[in-house]
Amino acid sequence: MIRLFFLVPIIMCIIWYWYLKSNDYSIKQGLKGFGYIFAFNGTIIAFFVVMLFLTN
């Protein structure tokens, strides 16, 4: 399952892009949201990497 984690940020970015376009916002206006998505997913991935090293 861990090998599929790369799909989570892609799916979240697609949903965010769809939200921006459906509400007539530009990508530049939603750039901060993309940053939050990558920061959130980076935190989750870092947590799981730490857990992998701690439990081995």
Buried (B, 14 or more C-beta within 10 A) or exposed (E): EEEEEEEBBEEBBEEBBEEBEEEEEEEEEBEEBBEEBEEEBEEEBEEEEEEEEEEE
